[in-house]
Every structure is written in C-alpha cells, then in structure tokens.
Amino acid sequence: MTDKSNSLIQRLQRAVQLHQRGFYLQAESFTRQILNDDLNHSDSNPLLKLLSRQLERFSLANPDYAEITNHFGEAFHTIGEVDEAISCYKLALEKKPDYCQAYINLGNAAQAFRQYGQSVLYYKKAISLQNDYLEAHHNLGNVLRCLGYPEKAIPCYLESVTINPSHVDGWLELGHVYFDLGQISEAEECYREAVKINP
C-alpha cells in the first residue's frame, strides 16, 4: 500500500473517531477536506469515489444517521481495510440496532475472514428484522454452500427469486446448486429463467 493510501486511511480513521465521539460537524468538515485535498484522485480511488457519492446524500451533522457510518465501513471494505469496516458497521448498529444492511455488511466482512458461521448468524439476524431483504437471503445461500450445505442453500435462493423473479444471480446460483446435486432438469429450468431475464 502506498504512503498516500496509508495517509488517506489514517485521515478517514480520524473522521470516524470524530463521528463516534459525537463531533458530527467536525467529522463532516474533516471528511469534506479529505475529498477536497484528493479531488484529482477521486475518479480513480474507489474509497474517495464512494465517500463523495455518499456525502452528497447524507449529512454527518445528524447524529441519528447510522447510514453514514455504515457507508464509511463500505468504503473501508472496498479498499480491503476489513477490520476498520467492521468497526464502522458495529458503530452503525449501536446507533440503529435494527439496521439490516449493517448486519449484511458484517456478514460479508465475516466471510472475508472465512468466519462462515458468524456470517450465517448476521444474515439470519438481517432476515429476522426484514424477511423480504433479497440480499440477506442470497448471501445466506452463498455462505451455506461454502459450509457444504447445498440443500440448505436452496430455500435461500428460492426466497430471493420469490422476492424478485428478475433476480438473475439468484436463478444462476440456484441452477448451480441443483447441478452440483445432480438434479439436472431443475438446474436447466433455472438457467433458462436466467437466460430469459438476461439473454
């Protein structure tokens, strides 16, 4: 990692610390200064690009916005700083305990560390809070496959395509599971559905 990237991460950590301590206006100002200083690099740096987009939508000045803390986590995750991302997701949940996306993001982060059992718990928590959250069902199916439980993944993918019948990735993953289990006709039906959605 370059010195510039390390400096950026340290400065973002400072912004998160300010936000965590309740200095919302200072955190917002500090983050905007980061973006201004690195404006020439924002198009090529995924972290800056993500922060720039999110700061257009949210204000750190509102202490109830767990969303901005969650988006900080997503930005850290984008550049591989998963530990920092996890800290942000957990802080978001302190502010908003029923925040489904933060649980999903924690599940994704746990997968990055191959902590699949923990991922399952996070995805199930998200589903318990919002049963029609497609991403939670789909990701739970993925991690159950990683754990070697393809049969348990099938209901997850079925739920995802029930929530959104145009969810092409859900049909593809469902097809893969059926194919792996030797259920070729079921797999073919799923692949045909995927092709209908995206020829």
N, C-alpha and C positions, 0 to 999 in steps of 0.2 A: 504494500500500500504506500502511496506517495506521501511526502510530507504535507502536501496540500490537502490530501484526503484526510490525514490524521488531524490536521488543524481544523478542518470542517467538522469532523465528528466531535472533537473536543468542544467546539463552539456550540454545536447543537445540544450536546450534553448539558452545557451551561443554560441554554434556553429551557430545556426540560426541567432542570433544577429550579429555575426561577418560577416556572409554571407550577411545579409541585409545591413550592413554598407559598403560593398564593399571590405572587407578584405578576399578575396577568398582563398588565400594561407594559411592564418592563420586558416580559418574555416576548410579547408581540413585537415590541420595538427592536429587541435584540435579534429576533428571527428575521425581521424585515431588513435589518442591517446586513445580516449574513447574505441574504438574497441580493441586496444592492451591491455588496462587495464582490460577489461572484457572478454578477449578471451576465458577463460574457461567456460563462461556462454553463449557464442554466439549461441550455438546449441539449448539451451532451452529458450532463451529470444527472442521472435518474433521481438522485436524492433531492437536488435542488429543484428539478422539474416538478416532482411530486409535491414538495413543500409549497412551491409557488402556486400550484393549482389549488391546493387545499386552503392556503391563506386567502385566496380570493373568495372562498365560500364560508369560512369560519373566522370568528374573532376570538383571540386568546383572552380578550378582556372580560369575557363572560365565564365565570368560574364553573358554571354548570356544563360547559361544553367538554364532555368526556371525548367527544369525537375528535377534537384537535390532538389530544394526547394519543389517541388510537392511531391517528394519521402520522404522528411523529414515529410511532412504532413501525408502521408500514414502511416509512421512509428508511428507517434504520435497517429493517429486514431486507429491503431492496438492495442495499449495498453489502449485505452479509453480516451486519452487526446484530446478530440474533439475540444476544444477551441484553443489549440495550433495548431492542424491540420488546422483549418480554417484560422488562421493567415498565415500559410505557403502557403496554396492554393491561398490566396489573394495576397501574395507577388509574387508567381509564375505568376499570371495574370498581375501584374504590369510590370514584365519583358517581358511577352509574352501574350498580350491581346487576341490572338486568340487560346489559348491553351485549346483545347476541354476537355482533361482529367481533367484539374484543375476544369473546370465547373462541370463536372460529379462528381468529388470528393466533391465539395461544395454542390451539390445536395444530395449526400449521407450523408454528415455531417448535413445538414438541416433536413433530415429525422430522424437522431439520436435524434434531439431535437423536433421531431414531428412538424416541421415547413414545412408542406407539400406544402403549396402554394409557398413558397420560392424554394423548391425543383423543382417544376414544371418549374419555371422561369429559373433555372440553366440548367435543362435538355433541355429545349427548346432553350436556348442560344447555347448549345453544338451542337444541331441538326442544328441550323441555320448556324453554322460555318462548319459543316461536316455532311451532310444529311445521309451518309451511316455508321454512327457510331452506331453499333449494341447496345452497352451498354447503350447509351443515350436513344434509343427508348424503350429498355426493361425496364430500370429503370423508365422511364416516365410512362409506363404502370402500373408498380407496385404502384407508388405513386397515380395515378388516381384511382386505385382500393381502396387504403387506404382512399381516399377522398370520396368514394362512387359513383364513376362514371365508372362502369364496361364497359358500352357501349363505352365510350371514350378510354378505355384501349385496346379494340380490335384492332383498327388500329395500335397501337404502337407495339403490339405483332406480328401482321401480317407483319409489316415492318421489324421486327427483323428476322423473319424466311424467308422473301424475301431476305434480305441481306445475310443470311446464312441459307440455308434449313436444315443444320445439327445441328442447334441450339436447342438442346433438351429442355432446360429450357423454351425457347420461346413457343414451342409446348405444353409443360405441362401447362404453365400459361394461354395460350390461351384456352386450354381444360378446365381449372378450371373456367375461366370466362364464357364460354359457358354453363358449367354445372350449375353454380350459376344462370344463366339467364334462366335455364330450356330448353336450346337448346341441348338436349341430343345427337342427331345424330351428330351434329357439334363437340361436345365435344369428342365423341367416335372417330371421324376421327383424331382429334388432338392427342389423346392418342395413337392411332395406329401408327401415324407418329413418336411419341416419342419412342415407343417400337421398331420400325424398326431401328431407329438410335442407340438405346441402349437396346438391348434385355435383 
